[in-house]
Amino acid sequence: MKERATKALSNRRNLLILYIIIALAASIQGLLSGTKTFDDSGIQYTQYNNYRIFERSFYHLLNNQDLYILYPEEQWDLYKYTPTFSALFGLFALFPDWVGLSLWNLVNALVLLFAVYRLPHLRDVEKGLVLVIVLVELLTSIQNAQSNGLIAGLLVMSFALLEDKKYLWATLCILFSAFIKLFGIVGFALFLFYPKKGKLALYTALWTFILFLIPLLFVSYEQYTRLFQSYWNMLSHDHSSSHGYSVMGWLNSWFTLEVNKNLVVLAGVLLFLLPLIRYREYQNYTFRYLALCSVLIWIVIFNHKAESPTFIIAMTGVALWFVAAKKDTLTSILFACAFVLTTLSPTDIFPRYLREEFVIPYALKGFPCIMVWVKVVYDMVVLRKDLLAERAHPEHSPLQTAES
């Protein structure tokens, strides 16, 4: 049985087919599911409303309309991405919905799949296990036509490219993720571990310039300026009372604490940076690998808007940490909690009573990821070469974490 499972997880072709099927199935489901309402207005919207928001933003851009106001006759909710993303989404918006939505979901699924396969020092069976672990979360994200699978894939790909010294393309991946959702900028922390900082800075400036200019192919400079003013205004008013499945949500639901979100994020930044004082470990692949896991989890658990489809990013970090970690008791418990509470709790196989009475009220979807992140930070702080050896050969684990 173990040999059969290992063979299945090592089969790249079958996993590629599986990811394609999942993406297309989610697209077909969205297209055939009809419409639904989101509030008491009674207005009907498509099941793939997020795709509609992205699609319509391209046409709003073309028509010199404000991207960052409500268009209730077309879509539910605001567009909260950059003008650059609107311009690039024209690659999908120009097609009929059944084509555009399918292509969009395929991009989200396959960028993540290819990014995981691009990682160094992991065997195919370990990469396959990562892809299986995150599959349910990926499905949740693409069923909502969201961009989170793409963001997770871009961040993982950037790490793989940095390890391969392909700094030009690594920089593009991180910047592109930030031009989709601003929290992708946290990925720049990975640059600390690599040489040629001047070249990385130059590439960052180059890609920023190119990505920033793309909307000017569609709008005037004056209109572009107005769009950014509106974008900033929208972001500044987006700091609502929502806590999401975040650290803020956990503190509020467990301890009824209303802590200032900026203070919580600041504390998260300080904890994130704490292991980075060990600059001598920057040459250690294990340390860099853990930093990638930390980035992927951090940008979700410290996002006060974190919702269920966002957790494909965090669970990618959890999965990468788990497949390479030493399987001690604490590691196994933390992963089991994350898989059950984070991944399975929103699904139909999880008891509805437990979900409604415990998981949702107590922000239990996010809590295991918070605990895993604390463990990752701890492992980075106590990292010692006698406990966490570098992987020298493919048959060895790249990450042997210390006993807790």
Secondary structure in CASP SS format (residue, H / E / C, confidence):
PFRMAT SS
TARGET T0000
AUTHOR 0000-0000-0000
METHOD secondary structure of the structure
MODEL  1
M C 1.00
K H 1.00
E H 1.00
R H 1.00
A H 1.00
T H 1.00
K H 1.00
A H 1.00
L H 1.00
S C 1.00
N C 1.00
R H 1.00
R H 1.00
N H 1.00
L H 1.00
L H 1.00
I H 1.00
L H 1.00
Y H 1.00
I H 1.00
I H 1.00
I H 1.00
A H 1.00
L H 1.00
A H 1.00
A H 1.00
S H 1.00
I H 1.00
Q H 1.00
G H 1.00
L H 1.00
L H 1.00
S C 1.00
G C 1.00
T E 1.00
K E 1.00
T C 1.00
F C 1.00
D C 1.00
D C 1.00
S C 1.00
G C 1.00
I C 1.00
Q C 1.00
Y E 1.00
T E 1.00
Q C 1.00
Y C 1.00
N H 1.00
N H 1.00
Y H 1.00
R H 1.00
I H 1.00
F H 1.00
E H 1.00
R H 1.00
S H 1.00
F H 1.00
Y H 1.00
H H 1.00
L H 1.00
L H 1.00
N C 1.00
N C 1.00
Q C 1.00
D C 1.00
L C 1.00
Y C 1.00
I C 1.00
L C 1.00
Y C 1.00
P C 1.00
E C 1.00
E C 1.00
Q C 1.00
W C 1.00
D C 1.00
L C 1.00
Y C 1.00
K C 1.00
Y C 1.00
T C 1.00
P H 1.00
T H 1.00
F H 1.00
S H 1.00
A H 1.00
L H 1.00
F C 1.00
G H 1.00
L H 1.00
F H 1.00
A H 1.00
L C 1.00
F C 1.00
P C 1.00
D H 1.00
W H 1.00
V H 1.00
G H 1.00
L H 1.00
S H 1.00
L H 1.00
W H 1.00
N H 1.00
L H 1.00
V H 1.00
N H 1.00
A H 1.00
L H 1.00
V H 1.00
L H 1.00
L H 1.00
F H 1.00
A H 1.00
V H 1.00
Y H 1.00
R H 1.00
L C 1.00
P C 1.00
H C 1.00
L C 1.00
R C 1.00
D H 1.00
V H 1.00
E H 1.00
K H 1.00
G H 1.00
L H 1.00
V H 1.00
L H 1.00
V H 1.00
I H 1.00
V C 1.00
L H 1.00
V H 1.00
E H 1.00
L H 1.00
L H 1.00
T H 1.00
S H 1.00
I H 1.00
Q H 1.00
N C 1.00
A C 1.00
Q C 1.00
S C 1.00
N H 1.00
G H 1.00
L H 1.00
I H 1.00
A H 1.00
G H 1.00
L H 1.00
L H 1.00
V H 1.00
M H 1.00
S H 1.00
F H 1.00
A H 1.00
L H 1.00
L H 1.00
E H 1.00
D C 1.00
K C 1.00
K C 1.00
Y H 1.00
L H 1.00
W H 1.00
A H 1.00
T H 1.00
L H 1.00
C H 1.00
I H 1.00
L H 1.00
F H 1.00
S H 1.00
A H 1.00
F H 1.00
I H 1.00
K C 1.00
L H 1.00
F H 1.00
G H 1.00
I H 1.00
V H 1.00
G H 1.00
F H 1.00
A H 1.00
L H 1.00
F H 1.00
L H 1.00
F H 1.00
Y C 1.00
P C 1.00
K C 1.00
K H 1.00
G H 1.00
K H 1.00
L H 1.00
A H 1.00
L H 1.00
Y H 1.00
T H 1.00
A H 1.00
L H 1.00
W H 1.00
T H 1.00
F H 1.00
I H 1.00
L H 1.00
F H 1.00
L H 1.00
I H 1.00
P H 1.00
L H 1.00
L H 1.00
F C 1.00
V C 1.00
S C 1.00
Y H 1.00
E H 1.00
Q H 1.00
Y H 1.00
T H 1.00
R H 1.00
L H 1.00
F H 1.00
Q H 1.00
S H 1.00
Y H 1.00
W H 1.00
N H 1.00
M H 1.00
L H 1.00
S H 1.00
H C 1.00
D C 1.00
H C 1.00
S C 1.00
S C 1.00
S C 1.00
H C 1.00
G C 1.00
Y C 1.00
S C 1.00
V H 1.00
M H 1.00
G H 1.00
W H 1.00
L H 1.00
N H 1.00
S H 1.00
W H 1.00
F H 1.00
T C 1.00
L C 1.00
E C 1.00
V C 1.00
N C 1.00
K H 1.00
N H 1.00
L H 1.00
V H 1.00
V H 1.00
L H 1.00
A H 1.00
G H 1.00
V H 1.00
L H 1.00
L H 1.00
F H 1.00
L H 1.00
L H 1.00
P H 1.00
L H 1.00
I H 1.00
R C 1.00
Y H 1.00
R H 1.00
E H 1.00
Y H 1.00
Q H 1.00
N C 1.00
Y H 1.00
T H 1.00
F H 1.00
R H 1.00
Y H 1.00
L H 1.00
A H 1.00
L H 1.00
C H 1.00
S H 1.00
V H 1.00
L H 1.00
I H 1.00
W H 1.00
I H 1.00
V H 1.00
I H 1.00
F C 1.00
N C 1.00
H C 1.00
K C 1.00
A C 1.00
E C 1.00
S H 1.00
P H 1.00
T H 1.00
F H 1.00
I H 1.00
I H 1.00
A H 1.00
M H 1.00
T H 1.00
G H 1.00
V H 1.00
A H 1.00
L H 1.00
W H 1.00
F H 1.00
V H 1.00
A H 1.00
A C 1.00
K C 1.00
K C 1.00
D C 1.00
T H 1.00
L H 1.00
T H 1.00
S H 1.00
I H 1.00
L H 1.00
F H 1.00
A H 1.00
C H 1.00
A H 1.00
F H 1.00
V H 1.00
L H 1.00
T H 1.00
T H 1.00
L H 1.00
S C 1.00
P C 1.00
T C 1.00
D C 1.00
I C 1.00
F C 1.00
P C 1.00
R H 1.00
Y H 1.00
L H 1.00
R H 1.00
E H 1.00
E H 1.00
F H 1.00
V H 1.00
I C 1.00
P C 1.00
Y C 1.00
A C 1.00
L C 1.00
K C 1.00
G C 1.00
F H 1.00
P H 1.00
C H 1.00
I H 1.00
M H 1.00
V H 1.00
W H 1.00
V H 1.00
K H 1.00
V H 1.00
V H 1.00
Y H 1.00
D H 1.00
M H 1.00
V H 1.00
V C 1.00
L C 1.00
R C 1.00
K C 1.00
D C 1.00
L C 1.00
L C 1.00
A C 1.00
E C 1.00
R C 1.00
A C 1.00
H C 1.00
P C 1.00
E C 1.00
H C 1.00
S C 1.00
P C 1.00
L C 1.00
Q C 1.00
T C 1.00
A C 1.00
E C 1.00
S C 1.00
END
